Amino acid sequence: MKSPEKRVFFFFSLIIFFLSCNKGEIYAFKKPDFQIKKVIKDEYLGLFFTDKKIGYFQGTASDILFNEKSAYFLSGTGVIRLDLGQEKIYTVLKEEIILNESYRPIYFHYSQKIGESQMEIKGIRKGENLLLRTYSAGKYTEERLDGDIIPLSSAGFIVWKEGISEGKKYSFKVYVEAMQKVETLKVEIGQPRMEDGQKVYPLNQSLGNIQITSYVYGNGDTYKEESLQGFTLKKMSKETALKLDDSTSVYDILAYASIPVTINENPDIIKEIVFEISGIEKVLPPQSAYQVVKREGNRIIVKTSVNPLTEQKKINPEKYLKATPKIQSNDKEIAETARKIVADAKTDEEKVKKVLEWVNKNIKKSLKDRASALEVLKTKEGECEAHSMLTAGLLRSLGIPAKIVGGITYSEENKGFLYHAWNEVYLNGYFVPVDSTFGEYPANPTHIKLTEEENTEDISLYLGKLKLKIIEIKK
């Protein structure tokens, strides 16, 4: 069975589209030697968006001999091809995992390449901890995860090895490679049904708030999976899976996710908007001082403003000062750049405005994905999340709490709302929404926040489902 969890983080890479060391440390993360005894699973799946095949997955599991003991080696590759004008953008994900007989990770190596942007993560078991090293923009960052944590991609293998039968339940603490975070994964095998004369079992999976159902045969082979809106996986032969004859544009996917609602006013002069949201059931947009949310029956009312609408909920802003593998605020290059930008600024508010202006003017806007704030600084180009990562990194290096948020905002060019990422910065007791992509302080009230930095993947809960209606506009 190709791990359904492998496919989950593959889809996360699409959402994302829409972190100096010494020689001794490098050696510690070296892939250990082992001997393959037997390949026990090999599977190919095609990835489709609507009716066009845009990629494939390949996954292999093997029995191995490691340090004269039985163990397992898992490997997988995923490829997506999208058109960006005349250019073809390839997303290539690869991973290798070594597990001991008890399914505990010994080593893993995950690599991600989206266009020209590259990132890789290596992990090794050290006692009861999982040590990680992330490589991005020519530099390494390291972190330690405490407790019994496994790479997300290995969870599906464990379910398969334990046997597919109705009623089995599993709960794992997993490291989500593509999102660089720890999450709880729950898997439950449901009641089978007959398809083409064979029993097919639903694997109901929940990863945080994300829910996906795969259908597998009793031997663990994939039957089908309909995942995030518009995307489908189908089992196929190696030869068929590797063919990428169809062509889908990035803009087709963006159009699929867009929300066609027109605003006739200039967003820059709007002070407050009241929206009605529908089409979503199990999730509620987050609330903040600048965004008030309440549910009324089957609809959700959201009020946004350029001024605080309520008191800021008590929150510890210190967590948004920490450096992360994606936001390397402790990097010398980022810190020095930030100091130069705000050299003559006297207050935190002035510093924020200068950073926003600098990022807006110096980072080219494009649909090119970037893996970290440092990569954005080096390449001077990227999409909205790239702008947001660098903005957060620069501000955190100055001691100003800043976080990345995601949601939708109005596009005059597209005459509708598109999915977007921006920042909230902590000033005078409030987290103020700001947008360095468009140079807005504060961000105009067409910005509806749907996710916080801790759960950016939850944007998938809205894709293709969210419906929007404007109730009132105040200027």
N, C-alpha and C positions, 0 to 999 in steps of 0.2 A: 504494500500500500504506500503510495506516495503520500508523505505526511500532509494532512490537511492544514496543519499549522504552517508548513512551508509556504503554502499557497496564501495563507492569511497575511504573512509579512510581505509576500510578493505584491499583494494588493495594496498594502500600506505604502509600497514604493510608488504606486500610482498616485496615491493621495498626496504624498509628499511632492510629487511632481507638481499637481493642481494646487578629530579631535586629533625633547632631545634625550635621547637615551644613551646608555653606555653599552659596550659589547656584551658584558655579562648579563644584562637584562634581556637583550635580544635573544641570547642563547636560551634563557629560561622559557621563552615562548616558542621555541623551535618545535616543529612537528615531530613527534616521537616515531621511532622505527617500529614497524609491525609487519606481520606476514598474513596475507589474505589466504584463508582456507577455502572459503566457498562463497559465491554470490548467492544470496538467498532472496533478493527482491530486486527487480529492475522494471521501471514503469515510465511510460511517456504519456503526457497529457497536452492537448492543444488548448490555448487560451483564446477565447473569442470575445470581441466587443460587438454587441448586437449580432450581426450575422457574418462579421469579418474576422478571420483568424489573424491575430496580431502577435502571437507568441506561443511559447511552449514551456513545459517543465519536464525535467528528467530527474529521476531519483533512484539511487541504488543503495542497497543494504548488504553488508557482507559479514560473515563470521570471520574473525581474525584471531591471531595469536599475538598477544602483547605481554612482554616480560614473562614469557612462558605460561601465561594464563589466557583463558578464553575471554574474548571481548568482542565488540561490534564496531564496524566502521560504516558510517553513513556519509553519502555524498550526494549533492544535488546541484543542478544548474537550471536557471530560469532566464528566458530571453523575451523581451518585448521590443517590437519595432513600431515606431510611429513616425509620421511625416510632419516636418515643421517647415512649411514652404517647400523649397527644393531640396532641403536637407533631411536625411533620415536619422532619427535619434534612436539609438539602441540603449535599452536598459538590460544589463547583464548582472545577474546575482549568482554567486557560487558559495557553497558551504561544504566543509568537511567536519565531521564530528567523530570522536572516538569515545565510546562508552564502555565501562567495565561490565562484568556479568550482572551487577545489580542496577544497571542503567544509569549509574552516576557518571557525569562527564569527566573525562581525563584531559581532553583537549578539544578545542573547536577553532575554526578559522572561517569567518564570514567576510566576503568581499562584495562590494556594490559599485557598479559603474553605470552612471546615467549620463549619456553623452560623453563629455570630457571630464565630468566630475567623478572622482574616485574616493572611496572610503573603505577601510577594512578594520575588522575587529578580531583579535585573537584572545582566547580564553584558556586558562589552565586551572586545574583543581589544586589547591594548596590547603591541605587539612580539611577543615569544614567550610572553606571559603572558595569562591570563584574569582580569580584574578583576571582582569580585563585590560587589554591594551588596544586603544583605538588610534588609527593612523588617518590623518586628514591634512591636506595642504602642506605636506612635507614634515609634519611634526607628530609626536606621540603624546597621548594622555593616558593615564592609568587610573583604575579605580578597583575597589574590592567590593564584592557582593557577599554578604553574610547569609549563611543558611543553606538549605538543600535546594538549590536552584539549578535548573537544566536549561539548555538552549531550546527555544520554542520548537525548532525543527525536529527535535528528537522525541517530542511527546507522541506524535502520530505513530512512530515506530514502536514505542512501548505499548500503545494500545493494540497494535497489530500482533506483537509478540505474545501478548497475554491472551489473545484469541478473541474473535468477534462473536459475541452472543448477547442476546437481548437482556437488558436490565443492568449491564455492567456500567459502573460509574467511576470516574477518575477525577482527581483534582491535583493540579501541578502548579508549583511556583516556577514561572518560566521567564527567561531573559529574552525579550522580543528584539531580535537583532536589528531589524530595520528601524525600529523606534528607539532603540538604546534605552530601554526601561524594563523594569520587572513588573510582571502582571500575573494575575491568577487565571489559569486556564481550566475550565471544567468541561468534561466530555461525558456524554451519556449515550449509550447505544439503545436505540428504540426498537419498536416492534417491526419485524420484517414484513415485506410484501413481495409478491411474485412479479418479476419482470423477465420476459423472454424465457420463461420456464425455470428461472433461478430465483432464490431468495436474495433480496436486497435489503440491507440494514441502514437505517438513518443514523448518522453520527452527529448528534446535536452538540455543538460546541459554543461556548461563551468565553470570550477573551475580554475581560473588563465588561464594557457595555456592548461589544461587538458580538453578534450571533450569526453563525454560519452552519448550514446543514450540508454534509456530504452524504452520498449514498454509496455503499460498498457491498461487494459480494461477501459471502462467508469466508472466503480465503483472503479477504482484505484488499482485493483489486478494486479500483475505483469504477463505479458505474457512471456517475455524473455528479456535478456540483454546480449549482447556480448561486453565485456569491453576490458581491456588491452589485448595485444596480447597473444592469447592462452587460455584466461580465459573466461568462460561462466557461466551465472547464469540461472537456470531453476526453475520455481515454482513446488513444489511437496508436497505430504502429509507429516505430521509430522513424521510418522513412516519411510518413505523412506528417508527423509532428514537426520534423525539422524543416519542412517547407514553409517559407513565409512569403507566399505569393500575393496575399491580399495586402491592401494598403489602407490605413486609417490615419487621418490627420489628427494632430493634437487639438486642432480647432473643432473637429467633430465631437471630441470628448468634452471640451469646454462648452460647446453649444448644448450638448446633451444635459449638462449640469446647470445651465443657466436658467434664470427665473425671469420670464418676460413680463415685467411690470415697469411702466413708464412713469418717470417723474418729470413734470413740465417746468418745475422751478429749478433755479440754479442751486445745486447742493451747497455751495459755499455761503449762501445767505440764509439757509434754513437753520433754525435754532432747535427745533424739536419735531419728532415724527412719532405718530402712533401707528403701529402695524398690527395686522391680524395674521397669525401664522396657523396653518393647518397642514394635514398630511402626515404628521408625525405623532406617534402615540406614546412610546416608552421613554422619551427623553424630553427634557425641558432646557431651553437655553439658560446659561448661567446669568445670575443677576449681579449687578454692580451699582455703584453710586450713579453712574451715567446710563444705566440700562435697567429699567424696572420690568419684571416679567410676572405675569399671573395667568393661570389657566381658568377659562370659563367654558365648562362643558367640553366640547370637542375642538375648541379653538384656543389659541394662545395669544394673549395681548402683550405686545412688547412696546414700551415707550423708550425712545432714545433721545439724548439731548447733548448739547455742547456744554451744558452746565450741570452740576450735581443735582440729581433729583431726590436723593435720600442721603442719609448719613452713611459713610463708608463702614461696612461691616468690619469688626475687629479682625485683623489679620497680621501675621508676622511677616513683614516685608523682607526680612533678612534672607529668606530662602531664595529670593530673586536677586541676590548679590553673588551667589555661588557660581564658580566656573563649572562648566560641564563639557563633555566631549564635543558638543555642538556649539557651545557658546564659550569660547576660550578667553574669558575676560581677564585671566591671569597671565596671558601671553604678552611678552615684552612688546611685540610689534603692535598689538591692539592697544595696549596701555599707552605707548608713546604717541600713537596716532590720536588717541582721544585727548591727551594733554595738549597737543598742538592745536586741535580743533577749538578747544575751549580756553585757550591761553588768556584771553582778555575778559572772559565771563566772570561775573561776581557772584551770582546766585545759581542755585540748582536749576531753576526755571530757564535762565539764560543758557546754561550748559545744554539742557535738553533741546532747546530750540536750535542751537548751533550744530549739535550732532544730527538732528533731523535734516537740517538744511544741507549739511555736508554729504550725508548719505544720499539724499535725494539728487544732488547735483553731480556727485562723483561716481555713483554706481549705476551703470547702464541697465536700463530695464529690458529684460529679455526673458524668454521662456526656458532659460537654461537652469537646470537644477544645480544646487550647491549643497555640499555635505556639512559645512560648518561656517561659522563667522569668519574664521581665519582664511578659509578658501575664498570667501566673498571679498575680503580685503585684498587678497593677492590678485584675483582675477578682475576685480572692479566690474563685475557683471552678474546678473542673476534675476530670478523672479521675486515675487513679493515675499516669500519666506526667507529668501536670501537677504533682502533688505532688512527684514525684521530680526534675523539672527545677528547681523552685524550691529544694528542699532542697540540691541540688548547687550552685546559684548562690550561696545564702547561705553555705554552708560554704566554698566556694572563695574567696569574698571575705574570709573570715577566715583564709585561709592553711591550711585543712584540706583535703587531697585528698579528693575525693568523685566517684563515678561512678554512672551509671544502669545498672542491669541489668534483664533481663527474664526471665520464666519463668512458673511456675504456683505458686499457693498455695491452701490449703484455705479454702473458704467454708462456714461452718456453715449459713448461710441457704440455700445452694443444694445442700448435702449432696454436695459434689464439689469438684474442683479447677478453678479458673478462671485464665485468662491474666492476668498482672499485671506491674507494674513497681515497683521499689524501688531503694534505694541501697546502695552499699558505701562506707564511710568509712575512711580510713587512720589508725589509732590504735595506738600502741605496737608498730609493726612489722607489723600485720595489717590487711587490708581486712575490716572487720566489717560483716556485713549488717544494715541497719536499714530500717525501714518507717515513713515519716511518714504514709502514708495511714491506717494502723491504729495509729500511735503505738507502735511496738515497737522496743525497744533491749535486746538485739539482736533481729532478726526471728526469729520462731518457726521451728522446723525443718520446718514444712510448706512453706516456701519452697524450691523447686527452681529453681536458676538455669539457664537455657537459653541466654541470650545475654549478651554484654558490650556496653558502650556503643558500641564500634566496629562492631558487626554486629547491631544490633537487628532488622534486616529478616529475619535468619535464623529468627525466631520462626515464619515461614511454613512452615519445613521440618517443624514439629511439628503444625501445625493439622490437626485431623481424623485424625491418624495415631497420635499418642502414646497408648500404653496404660500404665496404672499399676497396680501392686500393692504393698501394704504388707507387708513381710516382718517387721519388728520395730519396736516402739516402746519407748523407755526414758524413764522419768519421774524 
